[in-house]
Amino acid sequence: MSQIAYKYMFVLNLHRALGPEVSEGYVVPE
């Protein structure tokens, strides 16, 4: 897996774990 895809998945998992209120600044809007 590419570095970018790995980072993107990490961010998505972080978003899911913390919730939209906390992680909104880290996640690109879908």
C-alpha positions, 0 to 999 in steps of 0.5 A: 500500500502506498504511503498516501493511502496508509495516511488517509486510512489512518486519518479516517480511523482517527476521525471515527475514533474521536468523532466529528467534533474533535477531528473535523480539523484533520479530515478532508470533507467527504 
